[in-house]
């Protein structure tokens, strides 16, 4: 994968930084509005859910040879997902542990997260379905923003 970090170090970035910020805002503001609505204004709940999902499935999905369908099978979760708990989520996000615990309880009540018998937290396989329409709407916007930004960074 290409290292894009050097693209923001040169004069081209400095010369185009306002237009780059504008292109990013054209993507991030609609995304944030959608997330805000999807979580009833509770952005911390979204962050906690995202961190649990990333912690659980990030390594699995990063490997191209792993079957993403394995994530649909609850019985395979202990084998394919990396477990986490409220403390690890609090440490990863910087959100106080008690706040994370309350958000986790809400996510469990809403069926987005479940707690295994050993107390570990897992994202429920139905979560991607709940956000599929938002994802489908946002992918073209993300790709368009990326193209606009890349065009601004090319000499």
N, C-alpha and C positions, 0 to 999 in steps of 0.2 A: 504494500500500500504506500502511496506517495506521502511524503512528509510535507504538509502544507504550511507548517509553522513559519518557514522562511519567507513565505509570500507576504507576510505582514511586517517585514523588517525593512523594506526598501522605500525609496522615494515614491514609487508608484502608489503604494498603499497610502502614504501621507497625502499625496496629491488627490487621492480619490476617497479618502476616509469618510467624508460626509455622504457621498453617494452609496458607499458600501454600507454605512449605518442605515441609510434609508431603505436599501434593498433588504437588509436583515429585518428591519421593522415591518416591512410589507409582509414578511413571513411570520415573524414571532407574535405580532399583535393579534392577528386572527387566531393563531394557535392558542395563545393565552386566553382569549375570549371564549374559545370552544372548551378549553379545560375548565375555566371558571364556571361555565354553565353546566358542564357535565358533572362537576363535583359540588354543585349548589353553592359556589363561592368559597369552598374550603380548599384552598390551594395546598395547604399542608397535607391534607389527606391524599391529594394527587402525588405529592412528592414522596410520601411514605409508601404508597402503592408502587410507584415507579422504582423506588430503591429496592423494595422487596423483590419485584420482578427482575430487575437488573442483577441483584445478588443471586437470585435463584437460577435464572436461565442464561445469564450473560456469557459465561464460559461455554456452556453447551452450544449456544447459537453461534458463537464465534468460530467454532470448528465447522468447516463446510461439510465434513463427512458425517456429522451427526444428523439424525433424522428429526426434523422439527415436530413431526407427528407424535414422537415419544412424549412430548410435553402435554399432550391431550389425555394421557393415561395416568389417572391418579395413583394407581398401584405402582407405576414406574417412577414416580416423583422422588422417592428416597434414593433411587439409583441414578437418576439423571439430573436432578436439581440440587443445587447447593443450599442447604438450609440456613436460616438466619433467625435472629430473635430481636426483640425490641431494643436491646442494648446495642447490638451491631448496627441497627438502622439509625439509632440516635447518634452513634459515633460517626457514621458515614455522612449523615445529613447536617449535623450540628443542631438538630432540633432536640430540645430537652426530652429525656427518656419518658417522663410522665406524659408529656404531650404525645409522643410516639405511641405509647400504650393506649391512650384514649383513641387515637386515630386508627390503630390496629383493631380495636374492639368495634368501631364503626365499620371498618372494611370487612370484618368477619360477619357482622350483622347484615351487611349488604351483599354477602356472598362473593366478594372479590378476593378474599384471603381466607385460608383455613389454617388451623393450628393442628399439627400432628399430635399423636399421643405423647410424644416426648417433649411437647411444648414448642417445637420449631415451627416457624411460619413459612407458608408456601402460598404463592399466587395461585388462584383458581384457574383452571384451563379455560373457563368461559370469559375471562377478562378481555382477550383480544376481540371476541365477538361484540362486546359492549361498545368498543371504540372503533370498530371497523369502518363505519361510515366517516368518522372524523379522520381516520388515517387515510382513507381513500381520497378524501377532499384535500388533505394537507400535503400528500406526496407530490402532486404536480406543482403546488406552490413552493415547496422546498426545492425541487429541481430547478424551477424557474429562478428562484432567488440565487441558488448556487451558480447558475449560468451567468446571471447578471453580475454577480460579485467576481467570478473568475474573469469575465471579460474586462472588468475594471482593473484587474491586477496584471493583465497581460500588457507587455510594453508595446 
